Amino acid sequence: MVRIVRFSAGEEPQYGVLTGDLDEHGEPEEGATIVALAGDPLYVGVKLLEQEHRLEDVRLLAPVLPRSKVVGIGRNYAAHAAELGNDVPEEPLMFLKPNTSVIGPGDAIAYPRQTSDLQYEGEVAVVIGRICRDVPPEQATDVIHGYTIGNDVTARDLQRSDGQWSRAKGFDTFCPLGPWIETDLDPQHFADGVSVRTYLDGDLVQDGSTADMIFDIPTLVAHVSSAMTLLPGDVILTGTPEGVGPMEVGGEVEVVVAGLGSLSNKVVQR
Ligand code: MG
């Protein structure tokens, strides 16, 4: 397992590799450290420096700043499509979130005054590793840098009233990503998939599995790249399982994906 973090130790953001194992909650075990890297491994590969920090002494940042776009996939779990009264799409349903919506682990989700129904959507996020287009599904893993966790925060009322989703899913802070990029684990490698769980103020509200995606990750990479060139650092959000619901100011939302860790964010008034 290689876990790439982006972190701040009080100065300029740096990249690093997280050492140690995760406990059953997806949290790093006691004594975890970060070995700093020379530059962004997305562009220069993993070059370890002789510089190590204790995890508790640094602040983790969004592990990737999407260079051009975050591509969202809507209704990719049948039970979620049904809970919002929608049919399952015949091909992947794409939308865009601006890269300015990205925040990191522990950063605040800002509740905008324009909505009164701000919802979480816990998801697996695919980080693209190289420039590509028209990628066949069987070559998708070649263009994937790794995986992280995403929360496709959505103003549900604006999604309905606007008729298209740019505003509802595009506000600043509406794309928490993190806590790191796992470059080795493929969340669909296992026949049963891996669990995608969301907790709101500690209560389990989403409990899905990547095995239940309608379109698997290689199909999504092929579909998106058949429409638009993907750049290193672009992100594809792979859709959310059932159980979406509202968040309130003062609340905390945590998305846990088995093998990928845990992404927590609090909600504040914008
Ligand atoms: Mg979503």
py3Dmol code that shows the C-alpha trace and the ligand (Angstrom):
import py3Dmol

protein = """\
ATOM      1  CA  MET A   1       0.000   0.000   0.000  1.00  0.00           C
ATOM      2  CA  VAL A   2       1.307   3.434  -0.889  1.00  0.00           C
ATOM      3  CA  ARG A   3      -0.608   6.350   0.617  1.00  0.00           C
ATOM      4  CA  ILE A   4       0.271   9.719  -0.870  1.00  0.00           C
ATOM      5  CA  VAL A   5      -0.566  12.708   1.314  1.00  0.00           C
ATOM      6  CA  ARG A   6      -0.364  16.416   0.746  1.00  0.00           C
ATOM      7  CA  PHE A   7       0.375  18.205   3.980  1.00  0.00           C
ATOM      8  CA  SER A   8       1.441  21.386   5.657  1.00  0.00           C
ATOM      9  CA  ALA A   9       4.011  21.432   8.425  1.00  0.00           C
ATOM     10  CA  GLY A  10       3.603  25.183   8.792  1.00  0.00           C
ATOM     11  CA  GLU A  11       5.201  26.244   5.535  1.00  0.00           C
ATOM     12  CA  GLU A  12       4.503  25.499   1.879  1.00  0.00           C
ATOM     13  CA  PRO A  13       2.341  22.446   1.164  1.00  0.00           C
ATOM     14  CA  GLN A  14       4.403  19.323   0.489  1.00  0.00           C
ATOM     15  CA  TYR A  15       3.730  15.792  -0.615  1.00  0.00           C
ATOM     16  CA  GLY A  16       4.617  12.752   1.408  1.00  0.00           C
ATOM     17  CA  VAL A  17       4.073   9.040   1.967  1.00  0.00           C
ATOM     18  CA  LEU A  18       2.159   7.905   5.052  1.00  0.00           C
ATOM     19  CA  THR A  19       3.804   5.013   6.912  1.00  0.00           C
ATOM     20  CA  GLY A  20       2.155   2.320   9.006  1.00  0.00           C
ATOM     21  CA  ASP A  21      -1.181   0.514   8.902  1.00  0.00           C
ATOM     22  CA  LEU A  22      -4.778   1.641   9.371  1.00  0.00           C
ATOM     23  CA  ASP A  23      -6.945   0.525  12.289  1.00  0.00           C
ATOM     24  CA  GLU A  24     -10.438  -0.906  11.767  1.00  0.00           C
ATOM     25  CA  HIS A  25     -11.911   2.610  11.573  1.00  0.00           C
ATOM     26  CA  GLY A  26      -9.610   3.545   8.727  1.00  0.00           C
ATOM     27  CA  GLU A  27      -7.492   5.781  10.963  1.00  0.00           C
ATOM     28  CA  PRO A  28      -3.693   5.536  10.907  1.00  0.00           C
ATOM     29  CA  GLU A  29      -2.315   3.559  13.834  1.00  0.00           C
ATOM     30  CA  GLU A  30      -0.362   5.205  16.667  1.00  0.00           C
ATOM     31  CA  GLY A  31       3.040   6.446  15.683  1.00  0.00           C
ATOM     32  CA  ALA A  32       2.284   6.922  11.983  1.00  0.00           C
ATOM     33  CA  THR A  33       4.735   9.183  10.219  1.00  0.00           C
ATOM     34  CA  ILE A  34       4.953  11.000   6.925  1.00  0.00           C
ATOM     35  CA  VAL A  35       8.101  10.752   4.825  1.00  0.00           C
ATOM     36  CA  ALA A  36       8.327  13.882   2.681  1.00  0.00           C
ATOM     37  CA  LEU A  37       8.645  13.666  -1.102  1.00  0.00           C
ATOM     38  CA  ALA A  38      10.507  15.815  -3.590  1.00  0.00           C
ATOM     39  CA  GLY A  39       7.769  17.450  -5.644  1.00  0.00           C
ATOM     40  CA  ASP A  40       4.381  16.131  -6.689  1.00  0.00           C
ATOM     41  CA  PRO A  41       4.565  12.361  -7.297  1.00  0.00           C
ATOM     42  CA  LEU A  42       1.878  12.756  -9.936  1.00  0.00           C
ATOM     43  CA  TYR A  43       4.498  14.410 -12.149  1.00  0.00           C
ATOM     44  CA  VAL A  44       7.897  13.271 -10.848  1.00  0.00           C
ATOM     45  CA  GLY A  45       7.194   9.866  -9.288  1.00  0.00           C
ATOM     46  CA  VAL A  46       7.812   8.934  -5.660  1.00  0.00           C
ATOM     47  CA  LYS A  47      11.160  10.454  -4.626  1.00  0.00           C
ATOM     48  CA  LEU A  48      11.647  10.085  -0.882  1.00  0.00           C
ATOM     49  CA  LEU A  49      13.469  12.810   1.040  1.00  0.00           C
ATOM     50  CA  GLU A  50      15.339  12.289   4.294  1.00  0.00           C
ATOM     51  CA  GLN A  51      12.694  14.262   6.114  1.00  0.00           C
ATOM     52  CA  GLU A  52      10.073  12.701   8.347  1.00  0.00           C
ATOM     53  CA  HIS A  53       7.217  14.183  10.345  1.00  0.00           C
ATOM     54  CA  ARG A  54       4.912  12.715  12.939  1.00  0.00           C
ATOM     55  CA  LEU A  55       1.385  12.626  11.517  1.00  0.00           C
ATOM     56  CA  GLU A  56       0.069  14.478  14.565  1.00  0.00           C
ATOM     57  CA  ASP A  57       2.439  17.386  13.879  1.00  0.00           C
ATOM     58  CA  VAL A  58       1.147  18.197  10.381  1.00  0.00           C
ATOM     59  CA  ARG A  59      -2.116  19.205   8.774  1.00  0.00           C
ATOM     60  CA  LEU A  60      -3.360  17.013   5.941  1.00  0.00           C
ATOM     61  CA  LEU A  61      -4.578  18.901   2.866  1.00  0.00           C
ATOM     62  CA  ALA A  62      -6.636  17.775  -0.113  1.00  0.00           C
ATOM     63  CA  PRO A  63      -4.315  15.116  -1.591  1.00  0.00           C
ATOM     64  CA  VAL A  64      -4.805  16.431  -5.114  1.00  0.00           C
ATOM     65  CA  LEU A  65      -5.713  19.782  -6.619  1.00  0.00           C
ATOM     66  CA  PRO A  66      -7.578  18.790  -9.791  1.00  0.00           C
ATOM     67  CA  ARG A  67      -5.750  20.514 -12.602  1.00  0.00           C
ATOM     68  CA  SER A  68      -8.800  21.092 -14.753  1.00  0.00           C
ATOM     69  CA  LYS A  69     -11.928  19.363 -13.465  1.00  0.00           C
ATOM     70  CA  VAL A  70     -13.807  17.099 -11.130  1.00  0.00           C
ATOM     71  CA  VAL A  71     -16.159  14.920 -13.164  1.00  0.00           C
ATOM     72  CA  GLY A  72     -19.155  13.667 -11.220  1.00  0.00           C
ATOM     73  CA  ILE A  73     -21.228  10.616 -12.096  1.00  0.00           C
ATOM     74  CA  GLY A  74     -24.915  10.734 -11.193  1.00  0.00           C
ATOM     75  CA  ARG A  75     -27.179   7.812 -10.303  1.00  0.00           C
ATOM     76  CA  ASN A  76     -24.532   5.094 -10.447  1.00  0.00           C
ATOM     77  CA  TYR A  77     -26.149   3.001  -7.696  1.00  0.00           C
ATOM     78  CA  ALA A  78     -29.658   1.719  -8.440  1.00  0.00           C
ATOM     79  CA  ALA A  79     -30.963   2.106  -4.891  1.00  0.00           C
ATOM     80  CA  HIS A  80     -29.812   5.733  -4.786  1.00  0.00           C
ATOM     81  CA  ALA A  81     -31.417   6.547  -8.147  1.00  0.00           C
ATOM     82  CA  ALA A  82     -34.652   5.055  -6.815  1.00  0.00           C
ATOM     83  CA  GLU A  83     -34.590   6.962  -3.498  1.00  0.00           C
ATOM     84  CA  LEU A  84     -34.659  10.258  -5.416  1.00  0.00           C
ATOM     85  CA  GLY A  85     -37.358   8.995  -7.779  1.00  0.00           C
ATOM     86  CA  ASN A  86     -35.081   8.568 -10.790  1.00  0.00           C
ATOM     87  CA  ASP A  87     -34.604   5.756 -13.276  1.00  0.00           C
ATOM     88  CA  VAL A  88     -31.221   4.132 -13.739  1.00  0.00           C
ATOM     89  CA  PRO A  89     -29.440   5.838 -16.670  1.00  0.00           C
ATOM     90  CA  GLU A  90     -28.652   3.832 -19.811  1.00  0.00           C
ATOM     91  CA  GLU A  91     -25.166   5.267 -19.940  1.00  0.00           C
ATOM     92  CA  PRO A  92     -23.137   7.093 -17.271  1.00  0.00           C
ATOM     93  CA  LEU A  93     -24.623  10.492 -16.408  1.00  0.00           C
ATOM     94  CA  MET A  94     -21.861  13.111 -16.217  1.00  0.00           C
ATOM     95  CA  PHE A  95     -21.625  16.515 -14.605  1.00  0.00           C
ATOM     96  CA  LEU A  96     -18.773  18.818 -13.610  1.00  0.00           C
ATOM     97  CA  LYS A  97     -17.736  20.312 -10.301  1.00  0.00           C
ATOM     98  CA  PRO A  98     -15.257  23.208 -10.506  1.00  0.00           C
ATOM     99  CA  ASN A  99     -11.808  22.604  -9.016  1.00  0.00           C
ATOM    100  CA  THR A 100     -12.513  25.585  -6.740  1.00  0.00           C
ATOM    101  CA  SER A 101     -15.012  23.385  -4.860  1.00  0.00           C
ATOM    102  CA  VAL A 102     -12.232  21.140  -3.530  1.00  0.00           C
ATOM    103  CA  ILE A 103     -11.336  21.188   0.174  1.00  0.00           C
ATOM    104  CA  GLY A 104      -9.301  18.787   2.290  1.00  0.00           C
ATOM    105  CA  PRO A 105      -9.853  16.577   5.309  1.00  0.00           C
ATOM    106  CA  GLY A 106     -10.978  18.564   8.335  1.00  0.00           C
ATOM    107  CA  ASP A 107     -11.805  21.661   6.293  1.00  0.00           C
ATOM    108  CA  ALA A 108     -15.238  23.203   6.752  1.00  0.00           C
ATOM    109  CA  ILE A 109     -18.118  22.729   4.322  1.00  0.00           C
ATOM    110  CA  ALA A 110     -19.721  26.176   4.004  1.00  0.00           C
ATOM    111  CA  TYR A 111     -23.544  26.101   4.020  1.00  0.00           C
ATOM    112  CA  PRO A 112     -24.636  28.715   1.455  1.00  0.00           C
ATOM    113  CA  ARG A 113     -27.574  31.039   2.155  1.00  0.00           C
ATOM    114  CA  GLN A 114     -29.123  30.103  -1.244  1.00  0.00           C
ATOM    115  CA  THR A 115     -30.084  26.587  -0.113  1.00  0.00           C
ATOM    116  CA  SER A 116     -32.085  25.050   2.698  1.00  0.00           C
ATOM    117  CA  ASP A 117     -31.331  21.410   1.794  1.00  0.00           C
ATOM    118  CA  LEU A 118     -27.575  20.756   1.848  1.00  0.00           C
ATOM    119  CA  GLN A 119     -26.837  17.036   1.446  1.00  0.00           C
ATOM    120  CA  TYR A 120     -23.827  14.714   1.718  1.00  0.00           C
ATOM    121  CA  GLU A 121     -22.958  12.055  -0.891  1.00  0.00           C
ATOM    122  CA  GLY A 122     -20.132   9.732   0.157  1.00  0.00           C
ATOM    123  CA  GLU A 123     -18.184   8.422  -2.855  1.00  0.00           C
ATOM    124  CA  VAL A 124     -15.029   6.756  -4.130  1.00  0.00           C
ATOM    125  CA  ALA A 125     -12.890   9.231  -6.082  1.00  0.00           C
ATOM    126  CA  VAL A 126     -10.594   8.212  -8.944  1.00  0.00           C
ATOM    127  CA  VAL A 127      -7.477  10.338  -9.463  1.00  0.00           C
ATOM    128  CA  ILE A 128      -6.227  10.409 -13.049  1.00  0.00           C
ATOM    129  CA  GLY A 129      -2.469   9.990 -13.490  1.00  0.00           C
ATOM    130  CA  ARG A 130      -1.784  11.015 -17.036  1.00  0.00           C
ATOM    131  CA  ILE A 131      -3.179  12.922 -19.967  1.00  0.00           C
ATOM    132  CA  CYS A 132      -5.546  10.678 -21.868  1.00  0.00           C
ATOM    133  CA  ARG A 133      -8.609  10.452 -24.036  1.00  0.00           C
ATOM    134  CA  ASP A 134     -10.592   7.640 -25.667  1.00  0.00           C
ATOM    135  CA  VAL A 135      -9.261   5.184 -23.077  1.00  0.00           C
ATOM    136  CA  PRO A 136     -10.597   1.647 -23.645  1.00  0.00           C
ATOM    137  CA  PRO A 137     -12.010   0.126 -20.434  1.00  0.00           C
ATOM    138  CA  GLU A 138      -9.328  -2.569 -20.411  1.00  0.00           C
ATOM    139  CA  GLN A 139      -6.622   0.130 -20.301  1.00  0.00           C
ATOM    140  CA  ALA A 140      -8.281   2.302 -17.646  1.00  0.00           C
ATOM    141  CA  THR A 141      -5.988   1.189 -14.820  1.00  0.00           C
ATOM    142  CA  ASP A 142      -2.999   2.486 -16.837  1.00  0.00           C
ATOM    143  CA  VAL A 143      -4.278   6.074 -16.546  1.00  0.00           C
ATOM    144  CA  ILE A 144      -5.365   5.895 -12.888  1.00  0.00           C
ATOM    145  CA  HIS A 145      -2.924   7.373 -10.355  1.00  0.00           C
ATOM    146  CA  GLY A 146      -4.923   6.115  -7.385  1.00  0.00           C
ATOM    147  CA  TYR A 147      -8.065   6.416  -5.312  1.00  0.00           C
ATOM    148  CA  THR A 148      -9.283   8.634  -2.526  1.00  0.00           C
ATOM    149  CA  ILE A 149     -12.562   9.484  -0.809  1.00  0.00           C
ATOM    150  CA  GLY A 150     -14.902  12.238  -1.981  1.00  0.00           C
ATOM    151  CA  ASN A 151     -18.029  13.893  -0.672  1.00  0.00           C
ATOM    152  CA  ASP A 152     -20.177  15.172  -3.552  1.00  0.00           C
ATOM    153  CA  VAL A 153     -21.881  17.865  -1.470  1.00  0.00           C
ATOM    154  CA  THR A 154     -25.119  18.913  -3.148  1.00  0.00           C
ATOM    155  CA  ALA A 155     -27.731  21.627  -2.592  1.00  0.00           C
ATOM    156  CA  ARG A 156     -30.628  19.282  -3.373  1.00  0.00           C
ATOM    157  CA  ASP A 157     -33.258  22.027  -3.683  1.00  0.00           C
ATOM    158  CA  LEU A 158     -31.137  23.955  -6.192  1.00  0.00           C
ATOM    159  CA  GLN A 159     -30.398  20.753  -8.121  1.00  0.00           C
ATOM    160  CA  ARG A 160     -34.140  20.390  -8.649  1.00  0.00           C
ATOM    161  CA  SER A 161     -34.981  24.043  -9.294  1.00  0.00           C
ATOM    162  CA  ASP A 162     -32.025  24.862 -11.571  1.00  0.00           C
ATOM    163  CA  GLY A 163     -32.622  21.874 -13.851  1.00  0.00           C
ATOM    164  CA  GLN A 164     -28.875  21.440 -14.320  1.00  0.00           C
ATOM    165  CA  TRP A 165     -26.380  20.896 -11.598  1.00  0.00           C
ATOM    166  CA  SER A 166     -23.503  23.335 -11.900  1.00  0.00           C
ATOM    167  CA  ARG A 167     -24.587  25.609  -9.060  1.00  0.00           C
ATOM    168  CA  ALA A 168     -26.097  22.901  -6.842  1.00  0.00           C
ATOM    169  CA  LYS A 169     -22.862  20.907  -6.850  1.00  0.00           C
ATOM    170  CA  GLY A 170     -20.368  23.657  -7.571  1.00  0.00           C
ATOM    171  CA  PHE A 171     -20.256  25.997  -4.576  1.00  0.00           C
ATOM    172  CA  ASP A 172     -16.912  26.535  -2.888  1.00  0.00           C
ATOM    173  CA  THR A 173     -16.222  23.717  -0.377  1.00  0.00           C
ATOM    174  CA  PHE A 174     -18.662  21.280  -2.059  1.00  0.00           C
ATOM    175  CA  CYS A 175     -15.940  18.734  -2.910  1.00  0.00           C
ATOM    176  CA  PRO A 176     -14.091  17.446   0.152  1.00  0.00           C
ATOM    177  CA  LEU A 177     -11.321  15.025  -0.963  1.00  0.00           C
ATOM    178  CA  GLY A 178      -8.929  12.920   1.091  1.00  0.00           C
ATOM    179  CA  PRO A 179      -7.392  11.942   3.380  1.00  0.00           C
ATOM    180  CA  TRP A 180      -4.760  10.547   0.984  1.00  0.00           C
ATOM    181  CA  ILE A 181      -4.399   8.839  -2.400  1.00  0.00           C
ATOM    182  CA  GLU A 182      -4.035   5.079  -2.233  1.00  0.00           C
ATOM    183  CA  THR A 183      -2.085   4.066  -5.325  1.00  0.00           C
ATOM    184  CA  ASP A 184      -2.202   0.290  -4.889  1.00  0.00           C
ATOM    185  CA  LEU A 185      -5.717  -0.648  -3.809  1.00  0.00           C
ATOM    186  CA  ASP A 186      -8.327  -1.036  -6.536  1.00  0.00           C
ATOM    187  CA  PRO A 187     -11.687  -0.665  -4.773  1.00  0.00           C
ATOM    188  CA  GLN A 188     -13.339  -2.945  -7.310  1.00  0.00           C
ATOM    189  CA  HIS A 189     -10.664  -5.610  -7.329  1.00  0.00           C
ATOM    190  CA  PHE A 190     -12.586  -7.694  -4.807  1.00  0.00           C
ATOM    191  CA  ALA A 191     -15.694  -9.544  -5.965  1.00  0.00           C
ATOM    192  CA  ASP A 192     -17.689  -8.097  -3.058  1.00  0.00           C
ATOM    193  CA  GLY A 193     -16.290  -4.619  -3.656  1.00  0.00           C
ATOM    194  CA  VAL A 194     -15.358  -2.456  -0.680  1.00  0.00           C
ATOM    195  CA  SER A 195     -17.741  -0.729   1.690  1.00  0.00           C
ATOM    196  CA  VAL A 196     -18.647   2.951   1.262  1.00  0.00           C
ATOM    197  CA  ARG A 197     -20.114   4.275   4.505  1.00  0.00           C
ATOM    198  CA  THR A 198     -21.174   7.736   5.585  1.00  0.00           C
ATOM    199  CA  TYR A 199     -21.710   8.826   9.179  1.00  0.00           C
ATOM    200  CA  LEU A 200     -23.612  11.987  10.084  1.00  0.00           C
ATOM    201  CA  ASP A 201     -22.854  13.158  13.621  1.00  0.00           C
ATOM    202  CA  GLY A 202     -21.712   9.602  14.316  1.00  0.00           C
ATOM    203  CA  ASP A 203     -24.825   7.852  12.936  1.00  0.00           C
ATOM    204  CA  LEU A 204     -24.439   5.474   9.986  1.00  0.00           C
ATOM    205  CA  VAL A 205     -26.523   6.953   7.145  1.00  0.00           C
ATOM    206  CA  GLN A 206     -25.034   5.342   4.013  1.00  0.00           C
ATOM    207  CA  ASP A 207     -23.815   1.749   3.850  1.00  0.00           C
ATOM    208  CA  GLY A 208     -23.010   0.735   0.272  1.00  0.00           C
ATOM    209  CA  SER A 209     -20.503  -1.329  -1.650  1.00  0.00           C
ATOM    210  CA  THR A 210     -18.519  -0.517  -4.762  1.00  0.00           C
ATOM    211  CA  ALA A 211     -19.763  -3.872  -6.078  1.00  0.00           C
ATOM    212  CA  ASP A 212     -23.177  -2.213  -6.555  1.00  0.00           C
ATOM    213  CA  MET A 213     -22.030   0.439  -9.017  1.00  0.00           C
ATOM    214  CA  ILE A 214     -24.100   0.226 -12.205  1.00  0.00           C
ATOM    215  CA  PHE A 215     -21.095   1.264 -14.323  1.00  0.00           C
ATOM    216  CA  ASP A 216     -17.743   0.098 -12.978  1.00  0.00           C
ATOM    217  CA  ILE A 217     -14.683   2.321 -12.770  1.00  0.00           C
ATOM    218  CA  PRO A 218     -13.071   1.240 -16.091  1.00  0.00           C
ATOM    219  CA  THR A 219     -16.376   1.928 -17.851  1.00  0.00           C
ATOM    220  CA  LEU A 220     -16.552   5.385 -16.250  1.00  0.00           C
ATOM    221  CA  VAL A 221     -12.979   6.264 -17.300  1.00  0.00           C
ATOM    222  CA  ALA A 222     -13.741   5.106 -20.851  1.00  0.00           C
ATOM    223  CA  HIS A 223     -17.021   7.016 -20.989  1.00  0.00           C
ATOM    224  CA  VAL A 224     -15.671  10.291 -19.606  1.00  0.00           C
ATOM    225  CA  SER A 225     -12.486  10.177 -21.700  1.00  0.00           C
ATOM    226  CA  SER A 226     -14.522   9.534 -24.840  1.00  0.00           C
ATOM    227  CA  ALA A 227     -16.002  13.013 -24.343  1.00  0.00           C
ATOM    228  CA  MET A 228     -13.187  15.071 -22.823  1.00  0.00           C
ATOM    229  CA  THR A 229      -9.433  14.841 -22.427  1.00  0.00           C
ATOM    230  CA  LEU A 230      -8.449  13.989 -18.871  1.00  0.00           C
ATOM    231  CA  LEU A 231      -5.378  15.622 -17.344  1.00  0.00           C
ATOM    232  CA  PRO A 232      -3.135  14.395 -14.510  1.00  0.00           C
ATOM    233  CA  GLY A 233      -4.847  15.303 -11.261  1.00  0.00           C
ATOM    234  CA  ASP A 234      -8.352  15.349 -12.670  1.00  0.00           C
ATOM    235  CA  VAL A 235     -10.821  13.493 -10.475  1.00  0.00           C
ATOM    236  CA  ILE A 236     -13.832  11.299 -11.261  1.00  0.00           C
ATOM    237  CA  LEU A 237     -16.419  10.913  -8.488  1.00  0.00           C
ATOM    238  CA  THR A 238     -18.018   7.518  -9.027  1.00  0.00           C
ATOM    239  CA  GLY A 239     -21.493   8.095  -7.598  1.00  0.00           C
ATOM    240  CA  THR A 240     -23.100   7.645  -4.204  1.00  0.00           C
ATOM    241  CA  PRO A 241     -24.994   4.723  -2.645  1.00  0.00           C
ATOM    242  CA  GLU A 242     -28.454   5.142  -1.164  1.00  0.00           C
ATOM    243  CA  GLY A 243     -29.051   7.007   2.065  1.00  0.00           C
ATOM    244  CA  VAL A 244     -28.360  10.614   1.054  1.00  0.00           C
ATOM    245  CA  GLY A 245     -29.823  13.229   3.332  1.00  0.00           C
ATOM    246  CA  PRO A 246     -29.495  16.716   4.783  1.00  0.00           C
ATOM    247  CA  MET A 247     -26.685  18.158   6.881  1.00  0.00           C
ATOM    248  CA  GLU A 248     -27.107  21.014   9.315  1.00  0.00           C
ATOM    249  CA  VAL A 249     -24.794  23.822  10.366  1.00  0.00           C
ATOM    250  CA  GLY A 250     -22.685  22.537  13.248  1.00  0.00           C
ATOM    251  CA  GLY A 251     -22.905  18.946  12.032  1.00  0.00           C
ATOM    252  CA  GLU A 252     -20.032  16.681  11.060  1.00  0.00           C
ATOM    253  CA  VAL A 253     -20.004  14.264   8.137  1.00  0.00           C
ATOM    254  CA  GLU A 254     -17.540  11.388   7.813  1.00  0.00           C
ATOM    255  CA  VAL A 255     -17.115   9.147   4.777  1.00  0.00           C
ATOM    256  CA  VAL A 256     -15.276   5.862   5.348  1.00  0.00           C
ATOM    257  CA  VAL A 257     -14.200   3.647   2.436  1.00  0.00           C
ATOM    258  CA  ALA A 258     -12.588   0.349   3.396  1.00  0.00           C
ATOM    259  CA  GLY A 259      -8.885   0.513   2.583  1.00  0.00           C
ATOM    260  CA  LEU A 260      -8.994   4.200   1.701  1.00  0.00           C
ATOM    261  CA  GLY A 261      -9.425   5.690   5.172  1.00  0.00           C
ATOM    262  CA  SER A 262     -11.835   8.230   6.574  1.00  0.00           C
ATOM    263  CA  LEU A 263     -12.740  11.756   5.423  1.00  0.00           C
ATOM    264  CA  SER A 264     -14.365  14.084   7.989  1.00  0.00           C
ATOM    265  CA  ASN A 265     -15.682  17.608   7.538  1.00  0.00           C
ATOM    266  CA  LYS A 266     -17.744  19.941   9.690  1.00  0.00           C
ATOM    267  CA  VAL A 267     -20.518  22.170   8.339  1.00  0.00           C
ATOM    268  CA  VAL A 268     -20.391  25.911   9.043  1.00  0.00           C
ATOM    269  CA  GLN A 269     -22.586  28.814   7.905  1.00  0.00           C
ATOM    270  CA  ARG A 270     -21.095  30.567   4.891  1.00  0.00           C
TER     271      ARG A 270
END
"""
ligand_1 = """\
1
MG
Mg -22.778 12.224 -6.346
"""
view = py3Dmol.view(width=600, height=400)
view.addModel(protein, "pdb")
view.setStyle({"model": 0}, {"cartoon": {"style": "trace"}})
view.addModel(ligand_1, "xyz")
view.setStyle({"model": 1}, {"stick": {}})
view.zoomTo()
view.show()
